[in-house]
Amino acid sequence: MNVGIDSISFYTTNYYLDLKSFATNRGQEISKFYDDLGQRKMSVAPPNEDIVTLAANAACHILNENDVADIEMVLFATETGTDLSKAAATYIHRLFNLPKRCRVIELKQACYSATFGLQMGLSWLRQNAGKKVLLLASDIARYEFNTPAESSQGCGAVAMLLSANPRLLTIGPEAGFCTREAMDFWRPNYLDCALVDGRLSCDVYMRFAEETWQQYSGLTGRKFFDHDRFCYHVPLAKLVEKTHRKLARINGIKDLTIDQLDYQIGKSLIYNREVGNCYTASLYLSIISLLENVSTDLAGKLIGLYSYGSGSVGEFFSARVVDGYQRWLIRGSHQTMLAARQELSFAEYEDFYRFKMPIDGSLFELHQWQTGKFRLKEIKQHQRVYEKVE
């Protein structure tokens, strides 16, 4: 039985900072970001947006009444949790009036947890073919001001409906995966921003890509060119390009041409360059970018997928594109959303990131910065109150 991704959508905030502005105000060369890192913009969340509103705004584009009735599981992957006990998935369950008979959970392992959620959801569907799983990946990447990682921030969410006989991508059970404890990236409970050893993180990312590929290739017998395109977790576009070249080399391809590199991964990086790092959602934003920006028909093509989460876990697997997939994409909505975003001044960016929620339980109503269909309304007695925007 085929299982996989039946529908998929993403959402990012209405506000962004161009890295040209970042470079000017941090005394850096623009080429360091546009060329050396391969990034152009980073989405910035206003205070009335969090992982719940990001996920809800992504999910509203793919859920209809029939889908809602069949959902028996909600998996919410994030490393930007708002509560140490209550799963963010419970808010989504209420906001969309999902069935009472439904399992919900929040998953955490840095940027990898959405892939674990995908594999767990698909495994469950193989035993429950008539049901559906709502998988959400939602994050806000934050680093301290004036640190090397500051320019690699971003935010966004991807919502996926998983089912048997999916309309977009079928995903088999074969995968290579590995784990090694590493302090390349972490965020203690008492910090608002992540800590990162950038050099170590890039090194483990690349070594895990090789290790998981070797496992996957050994299990499936598939070679590099059996895959038409590739999608990666995207902390930085240039890291993806470097890793993909390495993957080609260990498969006996001395050096990919610029045209080969662009063909195999170029279209998958378009949206990530505009949004920045969205952690758990990053690989799946890459998949959306590929499907919506390749002009030729990908039906029947095999796509190689690499997922990585610091700390650290990596996985290589693949998906096959379903015939007629184009009918179920929402390319127009995504591109309209990106084009309509508002550029922040550097001062506005810093004001958003300096904003602190009260922690005394008093009533705090948030300013109504522009959002999608859902937003954070207020904090009341230590509770987050969400509302649908009319």
C-alpha positions as CSV (number, residue, x, y, z in Angstrom):
1,M,0.0,0.0,0.0
2,N,1.3,3.5,-0.9
3,V,1.4,6.1,1.9
4,G,2.8,9.6,1.8
5,I,2.0,13.3,1.6
6,D,-1.5,14.0,0.3
7,S,-1.4,17.8,0.6
8,I,1.1,20.3,1.8
9,S,1.3,24.1,2.5
10,F,3.5,26.6,4.2
11,Y,3.1,29.9,6.0
12,T,5.6,32.5,7.0
13,T,5.1,35.9,8.7
14,N,4.2,39.1,7.0
15,Y,7.5,40.7,8.0
16,Y,11.1,40.2,6.8
17,L,14.5,41.7,7.0
18,D,16.6,41.9,3.9
19,L,20.1,40.7,4.6
20,K,21.4,43.7,2.7
21,S,20.0,45.8,5.5
22,F,21.5,43.4,8.0
23,A,24.9,43.7,6.4
24,T,24.8,47.5,6.3
25,N,23.9,47.8,10.0
26,R,26.3,45.1,11.2
27,G,29.2,46.5,9.3
28,Q,29.5,43.5,7.0
29,E,29.9,43.1,3.2
30,I,26.6,42.2,1.5
31,S,28.3,39.5,-0.6
32,K,29.0,37.6,2.6
33,F,25.3,36.8,2.9
34,Y,24.0,37.0,-0.7
35,D,26.9,35.0,-2.1
36,D,29.0,33.3,0.6
37,L,25.9,32.0,2.6
38,G,23.4,32.0,-0.3
39,Q,20.7,33.7,1.7
40,R,18.7,36.9,0.9
41,K,16.0,37.4,3.5
42,M,14.9,36.2,6.8
43,S,11.3,36.2,8.0
44,V,10.8,37.9,11.4
45,A,7.9,37.0,13.7
46,P,5.9,39.9,15.3
47,P,5.1,39.3,19.0
48,N,1.5,38.2,18.1
49,E,2.8,35.3,16.0
50,D,4.3,32.1,17.6
51,I,4.6,28.4,16.6
52,V,0.9,27.8,17.1
53,T,-0.3,30.7,14.8
54,L,2.4,29.8,12.2
55,A,1.2,26.2,12.1
56,A,-2.5,27.1,12.1
57,N,-2.0,29.5,9.2
58,A,-0.2,26.8,7.3
59,A,-2.9,24.2,8.1
60,C,-5.9,26.2,7.1
61,H,-5.0,25.9,3.4
62,I,-5.1,22.1,3.3
63,L,-7.9,21.1,5.6
64,N,-11.5,20.6,4.5
65,E,-14.5,19.0,6.3
66,N,-13.8,15.6,4.9
67,D,-10.1,15.7,5.9
68,V,-11.0,16.9,9.4
69,A,-13.4,14.0,10.0
70,D,-10.7,11.4,9.1
71,I,-7.8,12.8,11.2
72,E,-6.9,10.6,14.2
73,M,-3.5,11.9,14.9
74,V,-1.8,15.4,15.1
75,L,2.0,15.4,15.3
76,F,3.5,18.8,16.1
77,A,7.3,19.1,15.5
78,T,9.1,22.1,16.9
79,E,12.2,23.2,18.9
80,T,10.5,26.5,19.8
81,G,8.0,25.1,22.3
82,T,5.8,27.6,24.2
83,D,5.2,25.3,27.2
84,L,7.3,22.6,28.9
85,S,4.2,20.4,29.5
86,K,1.3,21.3,27.2
87,A,1.7,20.2,23.6
88,A,1.2,22.9,20.9
89,A,-0.8,20.3,19.0
90,T,-3.7,20.7,21.5
91,Y,-4.3,24.3,20.4
92,I,-4.4,23.2,16.8
93,H,-6.9,20.4,17.8
94,R,-9.2,23.1,19.2
95,L,-8.8,25.8,16.6
96,F,-9.8,23.3,13.8
97,N,-12.4,21.4,15.8
98,L,-10.7,18.1,15.1
99,P,-12.4,14.8,16.2
100,K,-12.4,14.0,19.9
101,R,-11.0,10.6,19.0
102,C,-7.5,11.9,18.1
103,R,-4.0,11.4,19.4
104,V,-1.9,14.6,19.7
105,I,1.7,15.1,20.6
106,E,4.6,17.5,20.4
107,L,7.9,16.2,19.1
108,K,11.4,17.5,19.7
109,Q,14.8,16.8,18.4
110,A,16.1,20.0,16.9
111,C,15.4,20.3,13.2
112,Y,14.9,16.5,12.7
113,S,11.6,15.9,14.6
114,A,9.3,16.5,11.7
115,T,11.0,13.7,9.8
116,F,10.5,11.4,12.8
117,G,6.9,12.5,12.8
118,L,6.6,11.7,9.1
119,Q,8.0,8.2,9.5
120,M,5.9,7.5,12.6
121,G,2.7,8.8,11.0
122,L,3.3,6.8,7.8
123,S,4.0,3.7,9.8
124,W,0.6,4.2,11.6
125,L,-1.2,4.7,8.3
126,R,0.0,1.4,7.0
127,Q,-2.2,-0.2,9.7
128,N,-5.0,2.4,9.5
129,A,-5.4,3.1,5.8
130,G,-8.7,4.9,5.9
131,K,-7.5,7.5,8.3
132,K,-5.3,10.6,8.0
133,V,-2.5,12.3,10.0
134,L,-1.9,16.0,10.4
135,L,1.8,16.7,10.6
136,L,3.0,20.2,11.5
137,A,6.5,21.6,11.6
138,S,6.7,25.1,13.0
139,D,9.7,27.1,14.3
140,I,11.1,30.5,15.0
141,A,14.9,30.6,14.7
142,R,16.5,33.1,17.2
143,Y,20.1,33.9,18.0
144,E,21.7,36.6,20.1
145,F,22.4,40.0,18.5
146,N,26.0,40.5,17.1
147,T,26.8,36.7,17.0
148,P,27.8,34.9,13.8
149,A,24.5,33.0,13.7
150,E,22.3,36.1,13.8
151,S,22.0,36.3,10.1
152,S,20.7,32.7,9.8
153,Q,17.4,33.4,11.6
154,G,14.0,32.9,10.1
155,C,10.6,31.5,10.8
156,G,7.8,29.5,9.2
157,A,5.6,26.4,9.3
158,V,4.7,23.6,7.0
159,A,1.5,21.6,7.4
160,M,1.2,18.2,5.8
161,L,-1.8,15.8,5.5
162,L,-0.5,12.2,5.4
163,S,-2.7,9.5,3.9
164,A,-2.8,6.2,2.0
165,N,-2.9,6.7,-1.8
166,P,-1.6,10.3,-1.5
167,R,-2.0,12.8,-4.3
168,L,1.6,14.4,-4.0
169,L,4.3,12.1,-2.8
170,T,4.6,8.4,-1.9
171,I,7.3,7.6,0.6
172,G,8.7,4.1,1.2
173,P,10.0,2.7,4.5
174,E,13.6,2.5,3.4
175,A,15.9,5.0,5.1
176,G,19.4,5.5,6.4
177,F,19.7,7.1,9.8
178,C,22.2,7.7,12.6
179,T,22.6,9.4,15.9
180,R,25.6,10.8,17.7
181,E,25.4,13.1,20.8
182,A,27.1,16.4,19.9
183,M,27.0,19.9,21.3
184,D,26.8,21.6,18.0
185,F,23.5,23.4,18.8
186,W,21.4,23.6,21.9
187,R,19.1,25.9,23.9
188,P,18.8,25.4,27.7
189,N,15.4,26.0,29.2
190,Y,16.5,29.2,30.8
191,L,17.6,30.9,27.5
192,D,15.4,32.5,24.8
193,C,18.1,32.1,22.1
194,A,19.9,29.1,20.8
195,L,23.6,28.5,21.2
196,V,25.6,27.1,18.3
197,D,29.1,25.9,17.4
198,G,28.7,26.7,13.7
199,R,31.8,24.8,12.5
200,L,31.0,21.7,14.4
201,S,27.4,21.8,13.2
202,C,28.3,22.1,9.6
203,D,30.8,19.2,10.0
204,V,28.3,16.8,11.6
205,Y,25.6,17.8,9.0
206,M,27.9,16.8,6.2
207,R,29.3,13.6,7.8
208,F,25.8,12.5,8.6
209,A,24.7,13.1,5.0
210,E,27.4,10.7,3.9
211,E,26.7,8.1,6.6
212,T,22.9,8.1,6.0
213,W,23.3,8.0,2.2
214,Q,25.6,5.0,2.4
215,Q,23.0,3.2,4.6
216,Y,20.1,4.1,2.3
217,S,22.0,3.2,-0.8
218,G,23.0,-0.2,0.6
219,L,19.3,-0.9,1.6
220,T,17.8,0.1,-1.7
221,G,20.6,-0.5,-4.2
222,R,19.9,2.9,-5.6
223,K,22.6,5.1,-7.0
224,F,23.1,8.9,-7.1
225,F,21.6,9.3,-10.6
226,D,18.6,7.1,-9.8
227,H,17.3,10.3,-8.1
228,D,16.1,13.1,-10.4
229,R,16.3,15.8,-7.7
230,F,17.3,16.3,-4.1
231,C,16.0,18.2,-1.2
232,Y,17.8,19.0,2.1
233,H,17.4,20.5,5.5
234,V,18.5,24.1,4.8
235,P,20.2,26.0,7.6
236,L,22.1,27.9,4.8
237,A,21.8,27.4,1.1
238,K,25.6,27.3,0.6
239,L,25.9,24.4,3.1
240,V,23.4,22.5,1.1
241,E,25.3,23.1,-2.1
242,K,28.6,22.0,-0.5
243,T,27.0,18.9,1.0
244,H,25.4,17.9,-2.3
245,R,28.8,18.2,-4.1
246,K,30.3,15.9,-1.4
247,L,27.5,13.4,-1.9
248,A,28.2,13.4,-5.6
249,R,32.0,12.9,-5.0
250,I,31.5,9.8,-2.8
251,N,29.4,8.4,-5.6
252,G,32.3,8.8,-8.1
253,I,31.2,12.1,-9.6
254,K,34.4,14.2,-9.3
255,D,32.7,17.5,-9.7
256,L,29.1,18.5,-10.6
257,T,28.8,21.2,-13.2
258,I,26.9,24.4,-12.3
259,D,24.0,23.3,-14.6
260,Q,23.9,19.9,-12.9
261,L,23.9,21.5,-9.4
262,D,21.1,23.9,-10.4
263,Y,19.1,21.1,-11.9
264,Q,19.4,18.8,-8.9
265,I,18.8,21.2,-6.1
266,G,18.4,24.8,-7.4
267,K,14.6,25.0,-7.4
268,S,14.4,23.4,-3.9
269,L,16.3,26.4,-2.4
270,I,14.2,29.2,-3.8
271,Y,11.7,29.6,-0.9
272,N,14.3,28.9,1.8
273,R,16.5,31.8,0.5
274,E,13.5,34.1,1.0
275,V,12.3,32.8,4.4
276,G,15.6,31.9,6.2
277,N,16.0,29.0,8.6
278,C,12.7,27.5,9.9
279,Y,14.3,24.5,11.7
280,T,11.8,21.6,11.6
281,A,10.0,23.0,8.6
282,S,13.1,23.6,6.5
283,L,13.4,20.3,4.6
284,Y,9.6,20.3,3.9
285,L,9.7,23.9,2.7
286,S,12.5,22.7,0.3
287,I,10.1,20.0,-1.0
288,I,7.4,22.6,-1.6
289,S,9.8,24.9,-3.3
290,L,10.9,22.1,-5.7
291,L,7.4,21.0,-6.6
292,E,6.1,24.5,-7.2
293,N,9.1,25.9,-9.1
294,V,10.1,23.1,-11.5
295,S,8.4,23.8,-14.8
296,T,8.7,20.2,-16.2
297,D,6.5,17.4,-15.0
298,L,8.1,15.5,-12.1
299,A,5.5,12.7,-12.1
300,G,7.1,9.4,-11.4
301,K,10.5,11.0,-10.5
302,L,12.4,9.9,-7.4
303,I,13.5,12.7,-5.0
304,G,16.3,12.1,-2.5
305,L,15.7,13.7,0.9
306,Y,18.1,14.5,3.7
307,S,17.0,15.5,7.2
308,Y,19.3,16.7,10.0
309,G,18.8,17.8,13.5
310,S,21.6,19.1,15.7
311,G,22.5,17.3,18.8
312,S,22.4,15.1,16.6
313,V,20.3,12.9,14.3
314,G,20.4,12.5,10.5
315,E,18.2,10.6,8.0
316,F,18.3,10.0,4.3
317,F,15.1,8.7,2.5
318,S,13.2,9.3,-0.7
319,A,9.9,10.1,-2.2
320,R,8.3,9.4,-5.5
321,V,6.1,12.1,-7.2
322,V,2.6,11.1,-7.9
323,D,1.0,11.6,-11.4
324,G,-1.2,14.7,-11.5
325,Y,0.4,16.2,-8.4
326,Q,0.3,19.7,-9.9
327,R,-3.5,20.0,-9.4
328,W,-3.1,19.8,-5.7
329,L,-0.4,22.4,-5.2
330,I,-1.2,25.9,-4.0
331,R,1.6,27.7,-5.7
332,G,-0.3,30.9,-6.3
333,S,-1.2,31.4,-2.6
334,H,2.4,30.8,-1.5
335,Q,4.0,33.1,-4.0
336,T,1.4,35.9,-3.3
337,M,2.1,35.6,0.4
338,L,5.9,35.9,-0.2
339,A,5.5,38.9,-2.5
340,A,3.1,40.7,-0.2
341,R,5.4,40.7,2.9
342,Q,6.5,44.0,4.4
343,E,10.2,44.8,4.7
344,L,11.2,45.9,8.2
345,S,13.7,48.6,8.9
346,F,16.6,47.5,11.0
347,A,15.3,49.3,14.0
348,E,11.9,47.6,13.6
349,Y,13.6,44.2,13.4
350,E,15.5,44.9,16.6
351,D,12.3,46.1,18.4
352,F,10.5,42.8,17.5
353,Y,13.4,40.7,18.8
354,R,13.7,42.7,22.0
355,F,10.0,42.3,22.8
356,K,9.4,40.3,26.0
357,M,6.2,38.7,27.2
358,P,5.1,39.3,30.8
359,I,5.8,36.4,33.1
360,D,3.7,37.5,36.1
361,G,0.3,36.1,34.9
362,S,-1.2,39.5,34.4
363,L,-3.5,40.3,31.5
364,F,-1.5,41.4,28.5
365,E,-3.2,42.2,25.2
366,L,-1.0,42.1,22.2
367,H,-0.9,44.8,19.4
368,Q,-2.6,43.5,16.3
369,W,0.4,43.4,13.9
370,Q,-0.6,42.0,10.6
371,T,-0.9,38.2,10.6
372,G,-2.7,35.4,8.7
373,K,-6.1,34.0,9.7
374,F,-4.9,33.1,13.3
375,R,-3.0,35.2,15.8
376,L,-2.1,35.3,19.5
377,K,-4.6,37.7,21.1
378,E,-3.4,37.9,24.7
379,I,-1.7,36.4,27.7
380,K,-4.1,35.8,30.6
381,Q,-3.3,34.1,33.9
382,H,-0.2,32.5,32.3
383,Q,-2.4,31.2,29.4
384,R,-2.0,31.9,25.7
385,V,-5.2,32.9,24.1
386,Y,-5.5,32.5,20.3
387,E,-8.2,33.9,18.0
388,K,-9.3,33.6,14.4
389,V,-8.9,36.9,12.5
390,E,-12.2,37.9,10.8
